[in-house]
Amino acid sequence: MSYSEETPYYKLPLYLADDRPSYLGDWNETMNKIDSTMKSNESSSNNNEVAIANLKEYVDNNTTTLNDRICLLYTSDAADD
């Protein structure tokens, strides 16, 4: 390890003035961590978009059903009582 410190969340290398970076070690490892994390974030984002679309469809369908039932209630004989 040719770096002295790391970032708090992804443990990416942080260098001090007297550190000697290793491109084949530190740099490549860091790029792989960043790449993997970005791909994971993309996958999570895509899953969330699908879940939101499904939830919107569910809410829209239930709103339509509720509106239909309210209209039926107002137009039924029960509304005359």
ABEGO torsion letter per residue (X at the ends): XABABBBAAAGBBBBBAABBBBAAAAAAAAAAAAAAAAAAAAAAAAAAAAAAAAAAAAAAAAAAAAAAAAAAAAABAAAAX
